[in-house]
Amino acid sequence: MGHMAEDHDGDPVYLTRLQWDIDRVERDYPDVKLTATKEMQV
């Protein structure tokens, strides 16, 4: 997957503009949890 990056904490981030890509990842990798935002603890 060429859509991977790391956020400022070093956590993996999946970058895409297409819902099709998100649907494909959710279908092909059901153990991966995709969220729109990251929970932050202050």
Z-matrix of the N, CA and C atoms (Angstrom, degrees):
N
C 1 1.452
C 2 1.517 1 109.70
N 3 1.286 2 117.48 1 123.91
C 4 1.444 3 121.62 2 -179.68
C 5 1.514 4 113.55 3 -91.15
N 6 1.321 5 117.44 4 11.28
C 7 1.456 6 121.31 5 -176.05
C 8 1.519 7 112.04 6 -105.27
N 9 1.308 8 118.33 7 19.67
C 10 1.453 9 121.38 8 -175.80
C 11 1.522 10 111.06 9 -97.10
N 12 1.336 11 114.86 10 144.81
C 13 1.460 12 122.38 11 176.43
C 14 1.522 13 107.49 12 -149.20
N 15 1.317 14 116.07 13 179.79
C 16 1.461 15 121.53 14 174.93
C 17 1.514 16 108.57 15 -121.24
N 18 1.350 17 116.13 16 140.55
C 19 1.461 18 118.86 17 176.11
C 20 1.528 19 109.67 18 -83.67
N 21 1.321 20 117.18 19 -175.56
C 22 1.464 21 120.91 20 -175.58
C 23 1.526 22 112.94 21 -66.05
N 24 1.343 23 117.39 22 -15.68
C 25 1.471 24 121.35 23 175.92
C 26 1.523 25 112.10 24 -92.80
N 27 1.333 26 116.95 25 -3.85
C 28 1.456 27 120.86 26 -177.83
C 29 1.517 28 113.24 27 86.76
N 30 1.332 29 117.51 28 9.08
C 31 1.462 30 121.54 29 178.87
C 32 1.526 31 110.15 30 -84.05
N 33 1.342 32 117.10 31 147.27
C 34 1.465 33 119.69 32 -179.20
C 35 1.525 34 112.02 33 -68.36
N 36 1.331 35 115.06 34 142.65
C 37 1.457 36 122.90 35 179.65
C 38 1.521 37 107.87 36 -131.94
N 39 1.329 38 116.53 37 131.89
C 40 1.467 39 122.05 38 176.97
C 41 1.522 40 108.18 39 -100.27
N 42 1.315 41 117.40 40 118.17
C 43 1.465 42 122.80 41 -176.07
C 44 1.524 43 109.89 42 -106.78
N 45 1.314 44 116.22 43 124.12
C 46 1.460 45 120.45 44 175.63
C 47 1.520 46 109.91 45 -155.78
N 48 1.305 47 115.72 46 155.72
C 49 1.459 48 121.37 47 175.65
C 50 1.524 49 110.97 48 -106.44
N 51 1.341 50 116.56 49 -6.76
C 52 1.455 51 120.42 50 -172.84
C 53 1.521 52 112.25 51 -110.29
N 54 1.318 53 117.01 52 129.77
C 55 1.464 54 121.27 53 175.00
C 56 1.520 55 110.07 54 -62.42
N 57 1.335 56 117.48 55 -30.48
C 58 1.462 57 121.82 56 179.12
C 59 1.528 58 110.71 57 -57.96
N 60 1.327 59 117.78 58 -42.00
C 61 1.465 60 121.17 59 178.39
C 62 1.528 61 111.25 60 -63.09
N 63 1.321 62 116.95 61 -42.51
C 64 1.463 63 121.07 62 179.41
C 65 1.523 64 110.12 63 -64.24
N 66 1.321 65 117.02 64 -45.17
C 67 1.465 66 121.18 65 178.74
C 68 1.526 67 111.36 66 -60.64
N 69 1.325 68 116.78 67 -40.21
C 70 1.466 69 121.17 68 -179.54
C 71 1.521 70 111.04 69 -65.67
N 72 1.336 71 118.01 70 -43.27
C 73 1.464 72 121.26 71 178.59
C 74 1.526 73 110.24 72 -63.52
N 75 1.334 74 116.65 73 -44.70
C 76 1.467 75 119.84 74 179.70
C 77 1.519 76 111.26 75 -62.73
N 78 1.325 77 117.87 76 -34.78
C 79 1.462 78 121.91 77 179.19
C 80 1.527 79 111.49 78 -74.68
N 81 1.321 80 116.86 79 -46.07
C 82 1.465 81 121.11 80 -174.30
C 83 1.527 82 113.61 81 -80.63
N 84 1.330 83 117.28 82 -23.95
C 85 1.467 84 121.94 83 -177.33
C 86 1.536 85 109.57 84 -131.74
N 87 1.339 86 117.67 85 72.04
C 88 1.470 87 120.30 86 -174.49
C 89 1.532 88 114.15 87 -63.38
N 90 1.330 89 118.68 88 -18.63
C 91 1.467 90 120.65 89 179.11
C 92 1.532 91 112.72 90 -82.76
N 93 1.335 92 117.33 91 -9.28
C 94 1.464 93 121.65 92 179.27
C 95 1.520 94 108.25 93 -87.22
N 96 1.325 95 116.32 94 130.62
C 97 1.463 96 121.33 95 178.71
C 98 1.526 97 109.00 96 -102.05
N 99 1.330 98 116.23 97 117.59
C 100 1.456 99 121.86 98 177.31
C 101 1.521 100 108.50 99 -101.26
N 102 1.331 101 116.33 100 131.74
C 103 1.462 102 121.49 101 175.85
C 104 1.520 103 108.72 102 -129.03
N 105 1.321 104 116.68 103 153.44
C 106 1.457 105 120.93 104 -178.91
C 107 1.524 106 111.53 105 -76.73
N 108 1.329 107 116.26 106 -28.68
C 109 1.455 108 120.47 107 -178.70
C 110 1.518 109 109.43 108 -136.43
N 111 1.302 110 116.25 109 163.21
C 112 1.453 111 122.95 110 179.31
C 113 1.516 112 108.83 111 -103.12
N 114 1.325 113 116.26 112 132.50
C 115 1.457 114 119.68 113 176.75
C 116 1.521 115 109.23 114 -73.83
N 117 1.312 116 115.34 115 133.60
C 118 1.457 117 121.00 116 -179.07
C 119 1.521 118 108.54 117 -115.41
N 120 1.318 119 116.52 118 136.43
C 121 1.454 120 121.05 119 174.02
C 122 1.517 121 107.83 120 -108.05
N 123 1.321 122 115.54 121 128.22
C 124 1.459 123 120.54 122 -176.83
C 125 1.502 124 110.23 123 -102.73
